[in-house]
C-alpha cells in the first residue's frame, strides 16, 4: 500500500482481517496506519446511529412495493 494509507479493521475484536492489526490499538506498519479499535461505534455515536437507521429504513423499504409502505 502507499505510504500514508489507512486501514480500518472492523473485525479487530474477533481477531481481525488484517495480519498486522492489534485489537484496541492504532498502529503503523511501513508508514500505513492500522486502526484496530474494538469500540469504533461508541467512538462515533452520532454517525453510527445515523448509519444504522438509514440501513434499517432502506431494508424495510426494499421489502415493500413502491408506494405501499403502510
PyMOL Python script that loads the backbone (N, CA, C, O; Angstrom):
from pymol import cmd

cmd.read_pdbstr("""\
ATOM      1  N   UNK A   1       0.833  -1.182   0.000  1.00  0.00           N
ATOM      2  CA  UNK A   1       0.000   0.000   0.000  1.00  0.00           C
ATOM      3  C   UNK A   1       0.877   1.245   0.000  1.00  0.00           C
ATOM      4  O   UNK A   1       2.040   1.210   0.404  1.00  0.00           O
ATOM      5  N   UNK A   2       0.300   2.328  -0.456  1.00  0.00           N
ATOM      6  CA  UNK A   2       1.038   3.590  -0.477  1.00  0.00           C
ATOM      7  C   UNK A   2       1.262   4.098   0.940  1.00  0.00           C
ATOM      8  O   UNK A   2       0.403   3.934   1.807  1.00  0.00           O
ATOM      9  N   UNK A   3       2.409   4.712   1.173  1.00  0.00           N
ATOM     10  CA  UNK A   3       2.636   5.341   2.474  1.00  0.00           C
ATOM     11  C   UNK A   3       1.554   6.380   2.749  1.00  0.00           C
ATOM     12  O   UNK A   3       1.167   7.135   1.857  1.00  0.00           O
ATOM     13  N   UNK A   4       1.076   6.411   3.972  1.00  0.00           N
ATOM     14  CA  UNK A   4       0.021   7.331   4.353  1.00  0.00           C
ATOM     15  C   UNK A   4      -1.375   6.744   4.247  1.00  0.00           C
ATOM     16  O   UNK A   4      -2.351   7.388   4.632  1.00  0.00           O
ATOM     17  N   UNK A   5      -1.479   5.518   3.726  1.00  0.00           N
ATOM     18  CA  UNK A   5      -2.788   4.867   3.638  1.00  0.00           C
ATOM     19  C   UNK A   5      -3.293   4.521   5.031  1.00  0.00           C
ATOM     20  O   UNK A   5      -2.521   4.466   5.988  1.00  0.00           O
ATOM     21  N   UNK A   6      -4.594   4.289   5.134  1.00  0.00           N
ATOM     22  CA  UNK A   6      -5.218   3.944   6.407  1.00  0.00           C
ATOM     23  C   UNK A   6      -6.072   2.698   6.212  1.00  0.00           C
ATOM     24  O   UNK A   6      -6.860   2.618   5.270  1.00  0.00           O
ATOM     25  N   UNK A   7      -5.914   1.729   7.105  1.00  0.00           N
ATOM     26  CA  UNK A   7      -6.735   0.522   7.113  1.00  0.00           C
ATOM     27  C   UNK A   7      -7.555   0.533   8.389  1.00  0.00           C
ATOM     28  O   UNK A   7      -7.003   0.647   9.483  1.00  0.00           O
ATOM     29  N   UNK A   8      -8.873   0.414   8.257  1.00  0.00           N
ATOM     30  CA  UNK A   8      -9.753   0.314   9.422  1.00  0.00           C
ATOM     31  C   UNK A   8     -10.269  -1.117   9.450  1.00  0.00           C
ATOM     32  O   UNK A   8     -11.064  -1.509   8.597  1.00  0.00           O
ATOM     33  N   UNK A   9      -9.821  -1.894  10.424  1.00  0.00           N
ATOM     34  CA  UNK A   9     -10.215  -3.299  10.536  1.00  0.00           C
ATOM     35  C   UNK A   9     -11.424  -3.400  11.455  1.00  0.00           C
ATOM     36  O   UNK A   9     -11.288  -3.361  12.678  1.00  0.00           O
ATOM     37  N   UNK A  10     -12.608  -3.529  10.863  1.00  0.00           N
ATOM     38  CA  UNK A  10     -13.843  -3.578  11.640  1.00  0.00           C
ATOM     39  C   UNK A  10     -14.028  -4.908  12.359  1.00  0.00           C
ATOM     40  O   UNK A  10     -14.910  -5.028  13.209  1.00  0.00           O
ATOM     41  N   UNK A  11     -13.220  -5.900  12.036  1.00  0.00           N
ATOM     42  CA  UNK A  11     -13.318  -7.207  12.684  1.00  0.00           C
ATOM     43  C   UNK A  11     -12.215  -7.413  13.714  1.00  0.00           C
ATOM     44  O   UNK A  11     -11.941  -8.549  14.103  1.00  0.00           O
ATOM     45  N   UNK A  12     -11.587  -6.347  14.156  1.00  0.00           N
ATOM     46  CA  UNK A  12     -10.439  -6.491  15.062  1.00  0.00           C
ATOM     47  C   UNK A  12     -10.813  -7.127  16.392  1.00  0.00           C
ATOM     48  O   UNK A  12      -9.977  -7.783  17.014  1.00  0.00           O
ATOM     49  N   UNK A  13     -12.050  -6.947  16.840  1.00  0.00           N
ATOM     50  CA  UNK A  13     -12.476  -7.511  18.120  1.00  0.00           C
ATOM     51  C   UNK A  13     -12.436  -9.038  18.099  1.00  0.00           C
ATOM     52  O   UNK A  13     -12.210  -9.670  19.131  1.00  0.00           O
ATOM     53  N   UNK A  14     -12.655  -9.624  16.934  1.00  0.00           N
ATOM     54  CA  UNK A  14     -12.646 -11.085  16.830  1.00  0.00           C
ATOM     55  C   UNK A  14     -11.385 -11.601  16.147  1.00  0.00           C
ATOM     56  O   UNK A  14     -11.405 -12.671  15.538  1.00  0.00           O
ATOM     57  N   UNK A  15     -10.307 -10.866  16.241  1.00  0.00           N
ATOM     58  CA  UNK A  15      -9.044 -11.314  15.668  1.00  0.00           C
ATOM     59  C   UNK A  15      -8.583 -10.498  14.484  1.00  0.00           C
ATOM     60  O   UNK A  15      -7.386 -10.426  14.205  1.00  0.00           O
ATOM     61  N   UNK A  16      -9.519  -9.883  13.783  1.00  0.00           N
ATOM     62  CA  UNK A  16      -9.162  -9.010  12.675  1.00  0.00           C
ATOM     63  C   UNK A  16      -9.065  -9.701  11.335  1.00  0.00           C
ATOM     64  O   UNK A  16      -8.940 -10.923  11.256  1.00  0.00           O
ATOM     65  N   UNK A  17      -9.125  -8.905  10.284  1.00  0.00           N
ATOM     66  CA  UNK A  17      -8.987  -9.388   8.915  1.00  0.00           C
ATOM     67  C   UNK A  17      -7.635  -9.037   8.317  1.00  0.00           C
ATOM     68  O   UNK A  17      -7.308  -9.469   7.211  1.00  0.00           O
ATOM     69  N   UNK A  18      -6.851  -8.256   9.042  1.00  0.00           N
ATOM     70  CA  UNK A  18      -5.546  -7.822   8.561  1.00  0.00           C
ATOM     71  C   UNK A  18      -4.490  -8.366   9.512  1.00  0.00           C
ATOM     72  O   UNK A  18      -4.610  -8.229  10.729  1.00  0.00           O
ATOM     73  N   UNK A  19      -3.480  -8.968   8.965  1.00  0.00           N
ATOM     74  CA  UNK A  19      -2.447  -9.634   9.767  1.00  0.00           C
ATOM     75  C   UNK A  19      -1.775  -8.714  10.774  1.00  0.00           C
ATOM     76  O   UNK A  19      -1.404  -9.155  11.862  1.00  0.00           O
ATOM     77  N   UNK A  20      -1.615  -7.457  10.431  1.00  0.00           N
ATOM     78  CA  UNK A  20      -0.881  -6.530  11.299  1.00  0.00           C
ATOM     79  C   UNK A  20      -1.776  -5.763  12.269  1.00  0.00           C
ATOM     80  O   UNK A  20      -1.294  -4.876  12.973  1.00  0.00           O
ATOM     81  N   UNK A  21      -3.069  -6.086  12.321  1.00  0.00           N
ATOM     82  CA  UNK A  21      -3.983  -5.407  13.244  1.00  0.00           C
ATOM     83  C   UNK A  21      -3.710  -5.838  14.674  1.00  0.00           C
ATOM     84  O   UNK A  21      -3.522  -7.022  14.956  1.00  0.00           O
ATOM     85  N   UNK A  22      -3.691  -4.864  15.570  1.00  0.00           N
ATOM     86  CA  UNK A  22      -3.592  -5.129  17.009  1.00  0.00           C
ATOM     87  C   UNK A  22      -4.909  -4.654  17.617  1.00  0.00           C
ATOM     88  O   UNK A  22      -5.176  -3.452  17.632  1.00  0.00           O
ATOM     89  N   UNK A  23      -5.748  -5.581  18.125  1.00  0.00           N
ATOM     90  CA  UNK A  23      -7.052  -5.181  18.658  1.00  0.00           C
ATOM     91  C   UNK A  23      -6.942  -4.095  19.724  1.00  0.00           C
ATOM     92  O   UNK A  23      -6.147  -4.199  20.659  1.00  0.00           O
ATOM     93  N   UNK A  24      -7.756  -3.047  19.565  1.00  0.00           N
ATOM     94  CA  UNK A  24      -7.807  -1.960  20.527  1.00  0.00           C
ATOM     95  C   UNK A  24      -6.742  -0.898  20.354  1.00  0.00           C
ATOM     96  O   UNK A  24      -6.642   0.010  21.179  1.00  0.00           O
ATOM     97  N   UNK A  25      -5.943  -0.987  19.300  1.00  0.00           N
ATOM     98  CA  UNK A  25      -4.821  -0.055  19.135  1.00  0.00           C
ATOM     99  C   UNK A  25      -4.782   0.543  17.733  1.00  0.00           C
ATOM    100  O   UNK A  25      -5.305  -0.023  16.772  1.00  0.00           O
ATOM    101  N   UNK A  26      -4.147   1.700  17.654  1.00  0.00           N
ATOM    102  CA  UNK A  26      -3.792   2.324  16.383  1.00  0.00           C
ATOM    103  C   UNK A  26      -2.304   2.087  16.205  1.00  0.00           C
ATOM    104  O   UNK A  26      -1.505   2.547  17.020  1.00  0.00           O
ATOM    105  N   UNK A  27      -1.921   1.380  15.155  1.00  0.00           N
ATOM    106  CA  UNK A  27      -0.512   1.074  14.922  1.00  0.00           C
ATOM    107  C   UNK A  27      -0.123   1.495  13.506  1.00  0.00           C
ATOM    108  O   UNK A  27      -0.979   1.741  12.656  1.00  0.00           O
ATOM    109  N   UNK A  28       1.174   1.571  13.278  1.00  0.00           N
ATOM    110  CA  UNK A  28       1.711   1.893  11.956  1.00  0.00           C
ATOM    111  C   UNK A  28       2.647   0.781  11.530  1.00  0.00           C
ATOM    112  O   UNK A  28       3.478   0.323  12.315  1.00  0.00           O
ATOM    113  N   UNK A  29       2.515   0.347  10.285  1.00  0.00           N
ATOM    114  CA  UNK A  29       3.372  -0.687   9.721  1.00  0.00           C
ATOM    115  C   UNK A  29       3.748  -0.233   8.317  1.00  0.00           C
ATOM    116  O   UNK A  29       2.876  -0.093   7.460  1.00  0.00           O
ATOM    117  N   UNK A  30       5.032  -0.003   8.073  1.00  0.00           N
ATOM    118  CA  UNK A  30       5.523   0.508   6.783  1.00  0.00           C
ATOM    119  C   UNK A  30       4.798   1.797   6.394  1.00  0.00           C
ATOM    120  O   UNK A  30       4.407   1.973   5.240  1.00  0.00           O
ATOM    121  N   UNK A  31       4.622   2.700   7.372  1.00  0.00           N
ATOM    122  CA  UNK A  31       4.005   4.008   7.167  1.00  0.00           C
ATOM    123  C   UNK A  31       2.543   3.922   6.718  1.00  0.00           C
ATOM    124  O   UNK A  31       2.037   4.821   6.046  1.00  0.00           O
ATOM    125  N   UNK A  32       1.869   2.825   7.099  1.00  0.00           N
ATOM    126  CA  UNK A  32       0.438   2.658   6.855  1.00  0.00           C
ATOM    127  C   UNK A  32      -0.235   2.537   8.211  1.00  0.00           C
ATOM    128  O   UNK A  32       0.168   1.716   9.035  1.00  0.00           O
ATOM    129  N   UNK A  33      -1.263   3.351   8.450  1.00  0.00           N
ATOM    130  CA  UNK A  33      -1.979   3.315   9.729  1.00  0.00           C
ATOM    131  C   UNK A  33      -2.953   2.144   9.738  1.00  0.00           C
ATOM    132  O   UNK A  33      -3.705   1.942   8.784  1.00  0.00           O
ATOM    133  N   UNK A  34      -2.934   1.378  10.821  1.00  0.00           N
ATOM    134  CA  UNK A  34      -3.844   0.248  11.016  1.00  0.00           C
ATOM    135  C   UNK A  34      -4.701   0.563  12.235  1.00  0.00           C
ATOM    136  O   UNK A  34      -4.200   0.585  13.359  1.00  0.00           O
ATOM    137  N   UNK A  35      -5.985   0.806  12.016  1.00  0.00           N
ATOM    138  CA  UNK A  35      -6.891   1.120  13.114  1.00  0.00           C
ATOM    139  C   UNK A  35      -7.592  -0.164  13.517  1.00  0.00           C
ATOM    140  O   UNK A  35      -8.352  -0.743  12.741  1.00  0.00           O
ATOM    141  N   UNK A  36      -7.329  -0.601  14.737  1.00  0.00           N
ATOM    142  CA  UNK A  36      -7.911  -1.840  15.243  1.00  0.00           C
ATOM    143  C   UNK A  36      -8.799  -1.610  16.441  1.00  0.00           C
ATOM    144  O   UNK A  36      -8.901  -2.474  17.311  1.00  0.00           O
ATOM    145  N   UNK A  37      -9.448  -0.452  16.501  1.00  0.00           N
ATOM    146  CA  UNK A  37     -10.302  -0.154  17.648  1.00  0.00           C
ATOM    147  C   UNK A  37     -11.438  -1.169  17.732  1.00  0.00           C
ATOM    148  O   UNK A  37     -12.066  -1.496  16.724  1.00  0.00           O
ATOM    149  N   UNK A  38     -11.693  -1.658  18.928  1.00  0.00           N
ATOM    150  CA  UNK A  38     -12.771  -2.627  19.124  1.00  0.00           C
ATOM    151  C   UNK A  38     -14.077  -1.945  19.510  1.00  0.00           C
ATOM    152  O   UNK A  38     -15.110  -2.606  19.609  1.00  0.00           O
ATOM    153  N   UNK A  39     -14.047  -0.647  19.728  1.00  0.00           N
ATOM    154  CA  UNK A  39     -15.237   0.096  20.135  1.00  0.00           C
ATOM    155  C   UNK A  39     -15.534   1.249  19.174  1.00  0.00           C
ATOM    156  O   UNK A  39     -15.922   2.336  19.601  1.00  0.00           O
ATOM    157  N   UNK A  40     -15.354   1.007  17.896  1.00  0.00           N
ATOM    158  CA  UNK A  40     -15.494   2.086  16.916  1.00  0.00           C
ATOM    159  C   UNK A  40     -16.884   2.739  16.926  1.00  0.00           C
ATOM    160  O   UNK A  40     -16.955   3.967  16.879  1.00  0.00           O
ATOM    161  N   UNK A  41     -17.997   1.985  16.986  1.00  0.00           N
ATOM    162  CA  UNK A  41     -19.302   2.659  17.019  1.00  0.00           C
ATOM    163  C   UNK A  41     -19.475   3.580  18.226  1.00  0.00           C
ATOM    164  O   UNK A  41     -20.115   4.625  18.110  1.00  0.00           O
ATOM    165  N   UNK A  42     -18.918   3.214  19.378  1.00  0.00           N
ATOM    166  CA  UNK A  42     -19.073   4.070  20.556  1.00  0.00           C
ATOM    167  C   UNK A  42     -18.178   5.305  20.481  1.00  0.00           C
ATOM    168  O   UNK A  42     -18.400   6.270  21.212  1.00  0.00           O
ATOM    169  N   UNK A  43     -17.180   5.290  19.614  1.00  0.00           N
ATOM    170  CA  UNK A  43     -16.345   6.470  19.413  1.00  0.00           C
ATOM    171  C   UNK A  43     -17.026   7.482  18.492  1.00  0.00           C
ATOM    172  O   UNK A  43     -16.679   8.663  18.499  1.00  0.00           O
ATOM    173  N   UNK A  44     -17.987   7.021  17.706  1.00  0.00           N
ATOM    174  CA  UNK A  44     -18.707   7.874  16.754  1.00  0.00           C
ATOM    175  C   UNK A  44     -20.211   7.637  16.892  1.00  0.00           C
ATOM    176  O   UNK A  44     -20.839   7.176  15.939  1.00  0.00           O
ATOM    177  N   UNK A  45     -20.809   7.937  18.052  1.00  0.00           N
ATOM    178  CA  UNK A  45     -22.208   7.557  18.276  1.00  0.00           C
ATOM    179  C   UNK A  45     -23.207   8.217  17.326  1.00  0.00           C
ATOM    180  O   UNK A  45     -24.164   7.572  16.896  1.00  0.00           O
ATOM    181  N   UNK A  46     -23.003   9.469  16.999  1.00  0.00           N
ATOM    182  CA  UNK A  46     -23.932  10.145  16.088  1.00  0.00           C
ATOM    183  C   UNK A  46     -23.920   9.532  14.705  1.00  0.00           C
ATOM    184  O   UNK A  46     -24.976   9.261  14.132  1.00  0.00           O
ATOM    185  N   UNK A  47     -22.740   9.313  14.166  1.00  0.00           N
ATOM    186  CA  UNK A  47     -22.611   8.728  12.838  1.00  0.00           C
ATOM    187  C   UNK A  47     -23.092   7.280  12.826  1.00  0.00           C
ATOM    188  O   UNK A  47     -23.717   6.843  11.859  1.00  0.00           O
ATOM    189  N   UNK A  48     -22.804   6.529  13.896  1.00  0.00           N
ATOM    190  CA  UNK A  48     -23.229   5.133  13.965  1.00  0.00           C
ATOM    191  C   UNK A  48     -24.750   5.035  13.989  1.00  0.00           C
ATOM    192  O   UNK A  48     -25.323   4.172  13.324  1.00  0.00           O
ATOM    193  N   UNK A  49     -25.408   5.905  14.742  1.00  0.00           N
ATOM    194  CA  UNK A  49     -26.872   5.890  14.819  1.00  0.00           C
ATOM    195  C   UNK A  49     -27.501   6.246  13.477  1.00  0.00           C
ATOM    196  O   UNK A  49     -28.465   5.610  13.052  1.00  0.00           O
ATOM    197  N   UNK A  50     -26.959   7.257  12.815  1.00  0.00           N
ATOM    198  CA  UNK A  50     -27.480   7.657  11.510  1.00  0.00           C
ATOM    199  C   UNK A  50     -27.304   6.545  10.491  1.00  0.00           C
ATOM    200  O   UNK A  50     -28.234   6.240   9.746  1.00  0.00           O
ATOM    201  N   UNK A  51     -26.142   5.941  10.448  1.00  0.00           N
ATOM    202  CA  UNK A  51     -25.878   4.861   9.507  1.00  0.00           C
ATOM    203  C   UNK A  51     -26.796   3.675   9.762  1.00  0.00           C
ATOM    204  O   UNK A  51     -27.352   3.108   8.822  1.00  0.00           O
ATOM    205  N   UNK A  52     -26.961   3.294  11.028  1.00  0.00           N
ATOM    206  CA  UNK A  52     -27.819   2.161  11.365  1.00  0.00           C
ATOM    207  C   UNK A  52     -29.268   2.437  10.977  1.00  0.00           C
ATOM    208  O   UNK A  52     -29.922   1.579  10.383  1.00  0.00           O
ATOM    209  N   UNK A  53     -29.776   3.621  11.306  1.00  0.00           N
ATOM    210  CA  UNK A  53     -31.175   3.930  10.987  1.00  0.00           C
ATOM    211  C   UNK A  53     -31.402   3.995   9.479  1.00  0.00           C
ATOM    212  O   UNK A  53     -32.450   3.561   9.000  1.00  0.00           O
ATOM    213  N   UNK A  54     -30.452   4.522   8.730  1.00  0.00           N
ATOM    214  CA  UNK A  54     -30.575   4.536   7.266  1.00  0.00           C
ATOM    215  C   UNK A  54     -30.589   3.125   6.701  1.00  0.00           C
ATOM    216  O   UNK A  54     -31.353   2.832   5.781  1.00  0.00           O
ATOM    217  N   UNK A  55     -29.752   2.249   7.244  1.00  0.00           N
ATOM    218  CA  UNK A  55     -29.720   0.866   6.773  1.00  0.00           C
ATOM    219  C   UNK A  55     -31.029   0.147   7.071  1.00  0.00           C
ATOM    220  O   UNK A  55     -31.540  -0.581   6.220  1.00  0.00           O
ATOM    221  N   UNK A  56     -31.580   0.341   8.269  1.00  0.00           N
ATOM    222  CA  UNK A  56     -32.853  -0.296   8.629  1.00  0.00           C
ATOM    223  C   UNK A  56     -33.980   0.226   7.740  1.00  0.00           C
ATOM    224  O   UNK A  56     -34.789  -0.557   7.242  1.00  0.00           O
ATOM    225  N   UNK A  57     -34.036   1.533   7.539  1.00  0.00           N
ATOM    226  CA  UNK A  57     -35.082   2.114   6.691  1.00  0.00           C
ATOM    227  C   UNK A  57     -34.993   1.583   5.263  1.00  0.00           C
ATOM    228  O   UNK A  57     -36.014   1.220   4.678  1.00  0.00           O
ATOM    229  N   UNK A  58     -33.805   1.532   4.701  1.00  0.00           N
ATOM    230  CA  UNK A  58     -33.642   1.022   3.334  1.00  0.00           C
ATOM    231  C   UNK A  58     -33.993  -0.453   3.241  1.00  0.00           C
ATOM    232  O   UNK A  58     -34.559  -0.893   2.241  1.00  0.00           O
ATOM    233  N   UNK A  59     -33.667  -1.214   4.262  1.00  0.00           N
ATOM    234  CA  UNK A  59     -34.011  -2.642   4.281  1.00  0.00           C
ATOM    235  C   UNK A  59     -35.525  -2.819   4.288  1.00  0.00           C
ATOM    236  O   UNK A  59     -36.062  -3.608   3.511  1.00  0.00           O
ATOM    237  N   UNK A  60     -36.215  -2.090   5.162  1.00  0.00           N
ATOM    238  CA  UNK A  60     -37.672  -2.197   5.234  1.00  0.00           C
ATOM    239  C   UNK A  60     -38.332  -1.731   3.940  1.00  0.00           C
ATOM    240  O   UNK A  60     -39.289  -2.349   3.472  1.00  0.00           O
ATOM    241  N   UNK A  61     -37.826  -0.646   3.363  1.00  0.00           N
ATOM    242  CA  UNK A  61     -38.385  -0.156   2.102  1.00  0.00           C
ATOM    243  C   UNK A  61     -38.164  -1.142   0.959  1.00  0.00           C
ATOM    244  O   UNK A  61     -38.976  -1.204   0.036  1.00  0.00           O
ATOM    245  N   UNK A  62     -37.091  -1.904   1.006  1.00  0.00           N
ATOM    246  CA  UNK A  62     -36.816  -2.869  -0.063  1.00  0.00           C
ATOM    247  C   UNK A  62     -37.780  -4.052  -0.029  1.00  0.00           C
ATOM    248  O   UNK A  62     -37.892  -4.781  -1.014  1.00  0.00           O
ATOM    249  N   UNK A  63     -38.478  -4.252   1.092  1.00  0.00           N
ATOM    250  CA  UNK A  63     -39.402  -5.384   1.216  1.00  0.00           C
ATOM    251  C   UNK A  63     -40.842  -5.007   0.878  1.00  0.00           C
ATOM    252  O   UNK A  63     -41.719  -5.871   0.912  1.00  0.00           O
ATOM    253  N   UNK A  64     -41.108  -3.751   0.554  1.00  0.00           N
ATOM    254  CA  UNK A  64     -42.467  -3.320   0.240  1.00  0.00           C
ATOM    255  C   UNK A  64     -42.541  -2.849  -1.204  1.00  0.00           C
ATOM    256  O   UNK A  64     -41.561  -2.346  -1.753  1.00  0.00           O
ATOM    257  N   UNK A  65     -43.709  -3.014  -1.817  1.00  0.00           N
ATOM    258  CA  UNK A  65     -43.868  -2.490  -3.177  1.00  0.00           C
ATOM    259  C   UNK A  65     -43.776  -0.962  -3.166  1.00  0.00           C
ATOM    260  O   UNK A  65     -44.140  -0.339  -2.169  1.00  0.00           O
ATOM    261  N   UNK A  66     -43.303  -0.354  -4.236  1.00  0.00           N
ATOM    262  CA  UNK A  66     -43.203   1.105  -4.288  1.00  0.00           C
ATOM    263  C   UNK A  66     -44.557   1.774  -4.019  1.00  0.00           C
ATOM    264  O   UNK A  66     -45.566   1.405  -4.620  1.00  0.00           O
ATOM    265  N   UNK A  67     -44.572   2.751  -3.122  1.00  0.00           N
ATOM    266  CA  UNK A  67     -45.784   3.488  -2.806  1.00  0.00           C
ATOM    267  C   UNK A  67     -46.742   2.781  -1.866  1.00  0.00           C
ATOM    268  O   UNK A  67     -47.840   3.287  -1.630  1.00  0.00           O
ATOM    269  N   UNK A  68     -46.372   1.634  -1.321  1.00  0.00           N
ATOM    270  CA  UNK A  68     -47.264   0.847  -0.457  1.00  0.00           C
ATOM    271  C   UNK A  68     -46.664   0.630   0.924  1.00  0.00           C
ATOM    272  O   UNK A  68     -46.711  -0.481   1.451  1.00  0.00           O
ATOM    273  N   UNK A  69     -46.099   1.678   1.516  1.00  0.00           N
ATOM    274  CA  UNK A  69     -45.417   1.491   2.802  1.00  0.00           C
ATOM    275  C   UNK A  69     -46.380   1.117   3.915  1.00  0.00           C
ATOM    276  O   UNK A  69     -46.098   0.175   4.655  1.00  0.00           O
ATOM    277  N   UNK A  70     -47.500   1.804   4.071  1.00  0.00           N
ATOM    278  CA  UNK A  70     -48.449   1.467   5.153  1.00  0.00           C
ATOM    279  C   UNK A  70     -49.854   1.417   4.649  1.00  0.00           C
ATOM    280  O   UNK A  70     -50.777   1.149   5.419  1.00  0.00           O
TER     281      UNK A  70
END
""", "prot")
cmd.dss("prot")
cmd.show_as("cartoon", "prot")
cmd.util.cbc("prot")
cmd.orient("prot")
